[in-house]
Amino acid sequence: MNDHITMFNQLVEDLLNFDVKFEDGDLALMLLSSLLDEFEHLEITLLHGKENVSLDVVCSALYSHELRVQDKIITKATKTEEALVARFR
């Protein structure tokens, strides 16, 4: 996710160098629309949860989502290892 957001910010920076102006809400919508389909539920939640969505809110939500997914993967792997250990006792 960090690579995606970094690339997005670089593209925005390049456009700003050409004097293209964006509102913060427009940048948030562009970032959301650039995501894969697996983030559709997060996109819908962010778009319908608040009237004005900012780029900072979207980035924070994406990083939080990524951390939750990684935590679930680690937790699931740990539980699987514990189950295997208990089975062979």
C-alpha positions in Angstrom: 0.0 0.0 0.0 2.9 2.3 0.8 4.2 1.9 -2.7 0.8 2.7 -4.2 0.3 5.8 -2.2 3.9 7.0 -2.8 3.4 6.5 -6.6 0.1 8.4 -6.4 1.7 11.3 -4.5 4.5 11.4 -7.1 2.0 11.7 -9.9 0.2 14.4 -8.1 3.5 16.2 -7.5 4.3 16.0 -11.2 0.9 17.5 -12.1 1.3 20.3 -9.6 4.6 21.1 -11.3 2.6 21.8 -14.4 0.3 24.1 -12.4 -2.6 21.7 -12.3 -4.7 22.5 -9.3 -6.6 19.9 -7.2 -8.9 20.1 -4.3 -8.1 17.8 -1.4 -11.4 16.0 -1.8 -10.7 15.4 -5.5 -7.3 13.9 -4.6 -9.0 11.6 -2.1 -11.5 10.4 -4.8 -8.7 9.9 -7.3 -6.7 7.8 -4.8 -9.8 5.7 -3.9 -10.6 5.1 -7.6 -7.1 4.0 -8.3 -7.3 1.0 -5.8 -7.9 -2.6 -6.7 -11.4 -4.1 -6.5 -10.6 -5.7 -3.2 -10.8 -2.3 -1.6 -14.3 -1.6 -2.8 -15.9 -2.1 0.6 -13.4 0.4 2.1 -14.1 2.9 -0.7 -17.8 2.7 -0.2 -17.4 3.1 3.6 -15.2 6.2 3.2 -17.4 7.8 0.6 -20.7 7.3 2.4 -19.3 7.7 6.0 -18.5 11.4 5.7 -19.6 14.3 3.6 -16.1 15.6 2.8 -13.4 12.9 2.5 -9.8 14.2 2.7 -6.7 12.7 1.3 -5.3 12.3 4.8 -8.3 10.4 6.0 -8.1 8.0 3.0 -4.4 7.4 3.5 -4.9 6.7 7.2 -7.8 4.3 6.5 -5.7 2.5 3.8 -2.7 2.1 6.2 -5.0 0.9 9.0 -6.7 -1.6 6.7 -3.3 -3.0 5.6 -2.2 -3.3 9.3 -5.4 -5.2 10.2 -5.0 -7.6 7.3 -1.4 -8.3 8.2 -2.4 -8.8 11.8 -5.1 -11.3 10.8 -2.6 -13.2 8.7 -0.1 -13.4 11.6 -2.8 -14.4 14.0 -4.1 -17.1 11.7 -0.6 -18.5 11.2 0.1 -18.5 14.9 -3.1 -20.3 15.7 -2.4 -22.9 13.0 1.1 -23.5 14.5 -0.4 -23.8 18.0 -3.0 -26.3 16.7 -0.3 -28.4 15.1 1.8 -28.5 18.3 -1.2 -29.4 20.4 -2.2 -32.2 17.9 1.2 -33.9 18.2 1.5 -33.9 22.0 
